[in-house]
Each structure stands twice: as C-alpha cells, then as structure tokens.
C-alpha cells in the first residue's frame, strides 16, 4: 500500500494519495495517540489533527524517511504538544474512579470468565504502564515494527528500545499477577510478548 501512496505522491495526485494514506494509517495513528494520551475522545481529536497536518505537509514529503516513520513522527509530536497543553489546563475525566462507582461494577477490573469468551481488555492494562513503555509496546507489538523502526519513530537509541521493551514486559507481567488482572496472562500470549 505504501508503494501505491508513493506513486500517487510522485505523480502529485495528493487527494488520491491522502485517501490511501488515511485508509492505511487511521487505526495505527489512533492507537498510538491513545497509548500516549490515555483518553479515547482526545485520541480521536488528535488523530484528526494529525491527518490535517499530514494533508498540509503532503506536497513537502520528500521520501527521505519511510512513510510510516514520517506519519508516526507527526503523530508523536502532535500528542506531545497535546500533553503539554493538557498539563497547562488540568481536567477531570468522568472515567476517573470517583465517578465510576463501585470497582466491582467495572467490567475491566473483573477477572474474565474463561467460559464466557470475554478476554481482558489489554488496552486497559496498557493504560497502567508509564507512557514510555506504552509507546514501545504499541509500536513493536501492535504495529509489528522492527526494533530499528521503533527506535527511529520514537527518536531513541536502539538499545533503549530493547531495554524499554524488556522492562515493559516485566511491568505487564507484574500487573497481570494482580488478582483482578489474572486473565491478562492469556491475552499477553495473543500479542506475542515472548518475542523479546
């Protein structure tokens, strides 16, 4: 798909390239934004901002970096800007525990019934990780990026990526060992966390 997008860009067919680009990257941009912002509606808004920036920047894309690296850099920078704005104007989420009521009523905190076919929400568990761990987990496991691509997209050394992935896996296993999250161990296998 990236080759099709590049061909459209080389032919200066920007609307066609943008349509293909949105189709290819919309879910990935949203997941990265969600992993950084930890708020679904903010991630949706930020993803829209990212695609607006991409649209405006398409004529200037020179191909020196892969398309996915370029898009992830824009996404990451947009999210970091949003996080800075958020720290300047703190808000209270209606999903905060004090608004949720009894934790026994929150499905994501209950152990999944193996016979029900309902697995633990991995995104909920990932939200408990520090941002630096969420970013590498999202890119490496969910987006299936190589170590080198993950390092380039996050602007960190390759060794740091490997260290963060190792520590993130340990932290996920620690979180999963909690009684309320035991079902996560099965979900972790789904995402092939043993790749490290």
N, C-alpha and C positions, 0 to 999 in steps of 0.2 A: 504494500500500500504506500509506503514511504517513497518508492520509486515513482509511482503514479503522481504523487503530490509534487515531487521534484520536477517531473516532466511538465506539469502544469505551470509550476513557478518559472521554469526556464522559458516557457512559451508566453510568459506574462499573462497567464489566464488566472488571475488572482481569485475571482469569485469561485471558480471550479476547484482550485487548489484549497481554498478555505473550506468549502463544503466537505471535501475529502478529509481534510485535516480535523475538522470538528468531529466527523464520524469516527475517525480512528482514535482520537485522543480525549474525547469528552469524559469517558469514565476514568481514565488514568489521571487526568487533571483534577477531577473531583476527588478521587481517593487520596491524592497527595495533599490537596487542600484540606480535606477532612482530617487527615493524620496530623497536620500541623495546627489546625485551628480548633479541632475538637468540638465543632459546632456545625451541625448539618446545614442549617439555613445560611450561616456565614460562608460555609464552604461552597454552597451553590452560588451565592452572590459573587464570591471571589473568583470562582471558575468562569462566570460570565465576564468579569473584569479581565481575566487572563485572556479570554478569546477576543475581547475587544482590543487589547494590546497587541495580540498576535495579528489581528486583521490590519491594524495600523502599521505594523512592522513588516508585514509580508514582502513589500517591494524591496526592503533593505536586507532581507535574508540572503546571505552570500554563500551559504553551504559550507563554511569553514568548520562548523560543528554539525553533528548529525541533527536531524530534525527533532528527534525526541529529546536530545540533550538541550537544544535551544528552547523547546517548549517547557521542559522541566525547570530550566533556569528562570524563565519568565514566571512560572507558577511559584517557584520557591521565593523569588524576590517579592512578588505580589503578596504572598502570605506573610512574609516577614514585615512588610510595610503595614499590613492589616494588624499584625500582632503588636506593633509599636503603637498604632492608633488605639488599639484596644487597651493597652496598658495606660494610655493617657486618659481614657474615659472608661473606667471600670463599669461593668454591668453585672446584673444578677440574672442567671439563667433560670427559667421556670422548670428546668430539668434538674436543678440542684436538689440534694436530698431533703432539705427542709420543705420543699414544695411537693415532693413525691409521696409523702406519707410513709406508711409502714414499709420497711425494706422487704418484708415478706411478700408484698404485693407487686414488687418489681420483678418481672419475669427474668431479666438478665442477671439477677443476683441469685436465682434459684438454680439448683442443680438440675440438669436436663434429665428427663426420664428416658433411659436408653430405648425403651419400647415405643416411645411416642414418636420417634424420628425427628425430634426437635433438638438441634445441637446448640451449644453455647454460642452466643454472639461474639465472635472473635474481635470485631471492631470495639465492642465494649471493653474487652480486656486490654486491647492495644491502647485504649484511651488512658489506662492506668500507667502506661510507660512514659518516661520522660520524652520530650519532643525529639531529641537526637536519636533515640532508639526507634521511635515510631517511623521516622523518615527512612532510616536504612532498612527496616523491616518491610515497609511499604514498597520501596523501590526494588529491593533484592528478591523478596518472595512474591508479592502480589503482582508486580510488574515484570518479574523474571529478568531483571537487569543483571549483567555481569558485575563482578567486583569493580572493574575498571570504570564501567559506565556509571555505577552508583557513586564512585568517588568523584568523577567528573561532574555529575549533575549536582552533587552537594558541595562541590568545591573544597573537598578534603582529601588528604593523602590516602592511598590505597590501604596502607597498614591500619589507619584509623578506622576505615570501613570494616575491616576484618575484626578489629577489636570491639567496635560498637556492636556488630552482629553477634559476637560471642557473648558479650555482656547482656545484650537484649534477650538472647535465648535463655541465659541463666535467670534473668529477671522474670521472663514469661513463665518459666518453669516454677519459680518461687510463687508467683501469683496463682498459677494453676494448682499449686498444692493446698491452697486455702479450701476449706470445706465447701464454700459457696461456688467455687470455680473448678471443681474436680473434672467436670465434663470437658473442660478445655483441653485436657491432655489428648483426647481423641481428636479434637479439632486441629490441634497443632500438627498432628500427623498429616492431615489433609493439606496443609500448607508446606509440607516437606521441610520442617525446620531442622531436620537432621542433616541438611546439605552442608552445614557449617563444619 
